[in-house]
Amino acid sequence: MFANGLSYLAIPGPSVMPERVLRAMHRAAPNIYTGELHDVTRSLIPDLKSVAGTAHNVAIYIGNGHGVWEAALSNVIGAGDTVLVLATGRFCVGWGEMAEGLGATVETIDFGDSDAVDLAQVEAALRADTQGRIKAVLTVLVDTSTGVLNDIKGVRAAMDAAGHDALLMCDCIASLGCDEYRMDDWGVDITVAASQKGLMTPPGIGFVWFNDTADAVRGTISQVSRYWDWRPRVDADEYWKFFDGTAPTHHIYGLREALDMIAEEGLEAVWARHAGLARAIWAAIDVWSSAGPMEINVADEAARSRAVTSLKLDEGQSDALRAWCEEKMGVTLGIGLGRTPASAYFRLGHMGHVNGHMVLGFLGTIDAGLKALDIPHGRGALEAASAVLADLSRG
Ligand SMILES: *Cc1c(COP(=O)(O)O)cnc(C)c1O
């Protein structure tokens, strides 16, 4: 009824694409063998490194997040190796399954669906590994199924305290360019991310950043599948075959524009914008939850992502709310991915090209949906969210 007009996608990836990115991609197919495309591709490398906080290496792949999960693992993990998965939701578990597919043994510490990684348990597990079987620790900065944010710097400190030399691998697919991340400062050896979330570019390309420690491990692997091998991809002399074939031409132009936008705003300002918008969202949720069934999935604010929020209602209500928001108002909310019952959960993506009025728009839509569907809720959520934004904008 009120859906005609600009529709809005509030799911945790793909995220809203900026007009600037769309315009940058709207062009004829370029020459892939020489010329401008090579210059633009080369120009991405320093900016990709800076957005991940590393001075080391980055390899670009045509593939989604699942692709770079496998790419990263293929360079350092082989049959018979053991990895330790720090599970805070569906996504790190999925990465572990990818390692299993490569023949690795997967040990998992499950921290549940609402809590961050407990560093003391990580340290204890690594201390117990007296034979040094664990070759890599797999973590997520943000688990997109639960909205949990992990303390990656703390994970490295726990590994150091245990005197363990496993590689630290971190999935930042949901959160790069949203939540603070500093690969080198935090002691991460391998980072993976993809184009379609905080990086505001369509799905289709992914990235693996790796340091020299990780590359030394790569050197000990006798067979790495050709497509995933990161070594030829970072060899500048062979730049024209960076992708082992046709370059992802339009993604390269789109990503160039998106990285320019991040650079113009400043990475720390981008993080601060996400943090402020998340506070407004949380304030609205606090009010809704004060009466009725709504619950935010992660109680501890320090363990909440600033890019994605997972919410619970009674069984069936989240599905009904999502359907109402989409059909009546043109706003699409995220499904209760990986949760049971899935119909009780929904997620909000607030990553990338998101500002105050967009957040107030989807919060207002949810508020109307709760009323239309007679789902009990505390009154005044929009008032609370707008007060947060008003306060923060004074600073
Ligand atoms: C989206 C996401 C993935 C999967 O990425 P795809 O591009 O959908 O394959 C993996 N991990 C995290 C944390 C994600 O948010």
The ligand as an SDF file (V2000), in Angstrom:
LIG
                    3D

 15 15  0  0  0  0  0  0  0  0999 V2000
   28.3260  -12.6120    4.2290 C   0  0  0  0  0  0  0  0  0  0  0  0
   29.3130  -13.3550    5.0690 C   0  0  0  0  0  0  0  0  0  0  0  0
   29.9460  -14.5220    4.6120 C   0  0  0  0  0  0  0  0  0  0  0  0
   29.6240  -15.1600    3.3050 C   0  0  0  0  0  0  0  0  0  0  0  0
   29.8720  -14.3350    2.2410 O   0  0  0  0  0  0  0  0  0  0  0  0
   29.2050  -14.6710    0.8050 P   0  0  0  0  0  0  0  0  0  0  0  0
   29.6840  -13.5570   -0.0470 O   0  0  0  0  0  0  0  0  0  0  0  0
   27.7240  -14.6580    1.0430 O   0  0  0  0  0  0  0  0  0  0  0  0
   29.6920  -16.0000    0.3940 O   0  0  0  0  0  0  0  0  0  0  0  0
   30.8890  -15.1080    5.4240 C   0  0  0  0  0  0  0  0  0  0  0  0
   31.2030  -14.6000    6.6350 N   0  0  0  0  0  0  0  0  0  0  0  0
   30.5990  -13.5070    7.1100 C   0  0  0  0  0  0  0  0  0  0  0  0
   30.9710  -12.9900    8.4600 C   0  0  0  0  0  0  0  0  0  0  0  0
   29.6440  -12.8520    6.3510 C   0  0  0  0  0  0  0  0  0  0  0  0
   29.0260  -11.7570    6.8240 O   0  0  0  0  0  0  0  0  0  0  0  0
  1  2  1  0
  2  3  1  0
  2 14  2  0
  3  4  1  0
  3 10  2  0
  4  5  1  0
  5  6  1  0
  6  7  2  0
  6  8  1  0
  6  9  1  0
 10 11  1  0
 11 12  2  0
 12 13  1  0
 12 14  1  0
 14 15  1  0
M  END
$$$$
